[in-house]
Amino acid sequence: MRFMPRFDAFHGSVWVCLLVLTLWIAAPVYAEESGGYITAVHVIDRVIEVDGAAYKLSDQAEIVDGAAEDATQPTIIRITELNVGYYVQFTTSSNVIQSLRVFENGPPS
């Protein structure tokens, strides 16, 4: 039967594609932690500037009050509540903020 040799060749390439896909999905996304003072907030674009560098805020990012971290329920802050001069710690992936902690009174001790 001629069908079987072609199927075997196709079958092998499927396994290679599945292996590459699995490795791609399993590879960790590079995330960088940073901190600094907010120098500008662009609410409509969901962009904040920290020490002059602009970062896009992801739609899934939670903005949490860093001073209330010890509470059982973290205090969620809206982007409209961010002010210039607040200290923030954040995690970025490809220059997009994934998580943001806000400290109104400067960096944590």
N, C-alpha and C positions, 0 to 999 in steps of 0.2 A: 504494500500500500504506500502510495506516495504521500498521503496525508500525514503520517506519523513523523517523518523527518522534519517537515516544516513546523509541525506542532512542537517538537522538541526544541527547535531553535527559538521559537517564539516563547516557549515556556522558560527557557534560560534567561532571556532578556527581561521577562516579567520579574523574575527573582532579583535580578540586578537592580531594576527600577525600585522594587519594594525595599531593598537594602538601602539604597541611596535615600529614599524618602524617609525611612526610619531613622537613619543617622541625622538627616537634616532636621527632623522634628525633635529628636532627642538632644540635639546640641543646645547648650544653654545660651540664652540671649545675654549679650554683654550688657551689664547694668553698672552704672557708675553712681556713687553717692557723693553729693556735694552739699555745700552750704554757703550762705551769704545773706546780704541784705537786699531786700526788694528795692529796686530803683524806679520801676514803672510797672503798671498793670494795665493791660489792654483787654477789657472784659469781653467785648464782642468777638475778638479774634482768639480768645482764650490763650493769650500769651502774657507771660510775666518776664520781666527783666530782673536778673539777679546780678548785682555788681556790674551792671552794664551789658551783660550777655542775655540775649533773648532765648526763651525756652517756651515751646508749645506745651500746653497742658492737655494731656490725653482726656478723652471723654469719660474713661473709666477711673481716672485718678481721684482718690479721696484726699481732701484737704482736711487735716486734723489739727486741732489745737494741741500743740506740744506740751503746754503747761498742764493740761488736764489728762495726760496719758495714764496716770495712776488710777483714774476712775474706771469703774467696771464698764461703762459705756463711753467710748471716746466722743468728744465734742466735734461734730462735723462743721466745717466752715464753708461758706459759699465763696466763690471767686470775687463777688462784689464786696465782701467784707475784708479783703486784703488791702493793706495800706502800704504806701512807700515808707520804708524805714523798719518794717518788720524783719526779723531774722528768720530764715527758713532753712530747713534741711530737706533735701529731696533726692530721689533716685531717678536717674534718666536712662533711657535707652534710645539711641539714635537721636539725641537732642530733644527728646520728648519726655516730659515729666510723667512718671508713673505713680509716684506717691510724694506727698508734700506734708511736712510738719511745720507748723507756724508757731513762732515764739514772739509775743508782742514786746517783751522786755529784754531783748537781746539774746545772745547764745545761751544754751543751758550750761549749768555749772558742772 
